[in-house]
Amino acid sequence: MFGTVLIANRGEIACRIARTCRALGVRTVAVYSEADADAAHVHACDEAWPVGPAPARESYLNTERILEVARRSGAEAIHPGYGFLSENAEFAEACAGAGIRFIGPPASAIRAMGSKSAAKTIMAEAGVPLVPGYHGDDQSPEHLESVAAEIGYPVLIKASAGGGGKGMRRVDDPAEFREALDGARREARGSFGDDTVLLEKYLLQPRHVEVQVFADGHGNAVHLFERDCSVQRRHQKVIEEAPAPGLSDAHRQSMGEKAVAAARAIGYEGAGTVEFIMDAEGAFFFMEMNTRLQVEHPVTEMITGEDLVAWQLRVAHGEPLPRSQEAISHTGHAFEARIYAEDPDRDFLPAIGTIARLRTPAEDAHVRIDTGIREGDTISVHYDPMIAKLVVWDNDRPAALRRLCRALDDWTVAGTVTNTEFLGRVAAHPAFAAGGVDTGFIETYRDDLFPVPEAPSDRLLAVAALFELLGVDQAAAERARQSGDPWSPWHSTDGWQPNSDNHHVLHFLDGERDLTVVAHYRRDCFLLDLPGGTMQANGTLHADGSLRVVLDGVHLDARALQTGERLRVGVSGEERELVVHDPLSAGMAEELREGSLTAPMPGTVLSVLVSEGDHVEEGAALMVLEAMKMEHTIRAFTAGRVEHVNFRQGDQVSEGAELLAIGAEE
Ligand code: ADP
């Protein structure tokens, strides 16, 4: 076995790899960017070396620096994890050139699978079934259009060099083919510098089923069964499971055999995943092969009892595969839920923030948590906003699903918005329990998965009001402390104010809802007028945003965190983000409700589509921001005239920054 391995990654996967290395007695070397100086993965390894500034381009993708660290730290091998350098053939070659083992397939295999068109040609020759379509050299629009007609609509145009759903267009109507082709080509050229496309029959509500394969340098190749990754948002996986529900053993075996044939066809070595798309009749077709360890590998580990990272290390070290095909078996059922800092109600917009509180279920034989985030850590704009992978296992699917629901329930994150509640709704959905998964799942059950939230409870509103009132108290106490006259009545907040009525009106916005709380000052508490009646309230506000409140005599722990106008409040299992509305700035309510003219998160201005003085219609695109590798279009919430444009192309904006202003036209 290797003596020392460098882990060229960060976050949960770096921690995960370090765990296996430690178990095998292998010394680990971490690399970290300036933003990650105190990150979990730095502490998980025996050594950690800085490799550059926060942007991945300058640190985690800095090939030269990483190879230099490998040399200086005495690492014999580099594990690239997933993402970053894991599917970079040049990097694999550079490692070989430096005499360091790249823990992954040969560069030639990475290259062979890098082009979807070329990969299809190889797979067809190896007898692996393909989606009906065209992946040939004649790229003239006339030819492609006639092929599309032969395939039959709907068709899918895909960028051959594609990834991450870019350069992909579904076309339902032949009349729209040319325009869609132009669009897909433009995107492909922009993203990959190559506008070659392929055509596929668009399968309606298919399933995404992938097979884990492994091959060694001694001619052995096996599969470790399949994973169903059908539940997706924006073509990205949300919940994965193994085995795939409802798949017969014969089907499983045939998919496994095809996947092994695919791996053999390209002289594969190490861990790989062959992705298939499966139609409603159970016919499956090759989609692509990922030449690395997948995010969702833990579900395979849970049902097979194998450690795939240990397999990777052994194979890279030149050992044969630890097991033959016959010796690999699976028991029970496993799920993985990806917990992200993102807002499902805003089209899964990635979020950032400092994790003020993190409470997770206990780990045991049934529950595994892979994470690189601890309480106090920050989710920044620089990297993937995944907080953790929650993995559960039990003897059968219903039992495992119960564990998943319970564990999601036990998960609390404060400090950023997360998809945890959304995942809980998916897991608890009867159609999911029945195993009825396909890639359209979230769309099909949209109404159930995005319920119109009920109005916040009086209890939650009371906590929000207390947070504001006690905050005002603290600010006043601070002013008093600094003023030299701590007893001046001007600093008092007990309700007695010169010329002031002894109550305070607070406005909160909950989406479209306008909520008012009137707080009357009493000697020992506030008397709150809430939608459901009055409530006596008092409490203590701690510096970390936690509160101990007493509501009508009941003592409760609560939490509240305010960033700008947004106030996140949690009490008694209910959590809500409200907007604190200051009635003094008239007109703000409308704008906040639309939330469209301020930056939803920190990012870069990609383009400005309007100029000052322009007339715009409601819904018109005004500006495009890029944040966390996603584009976000800022649209006009009303028709009007553009009064100010506050940023230019290339500018950095912070969250909540006012981007533009629109005024009503006379
Ligand atoms: P990328 O490499 O850009 O992620 P993929 O080829 O892996 O693109 O496809 C991503 C997702 O798009 C799949 O998981 C599936 O949900 C959907 N998809 C791909 N091909 C088809 C098809 N022919 N019909 C229907 N959906 C498809």
Residues whose N, C-alpha, C, O or C-beta is under 5 A from the ligand:
A	BS01	ADP	V131 L156 G162 G163 G164 G165 K166 E200 K201 Y202 L203 H208 H235 M287 T439
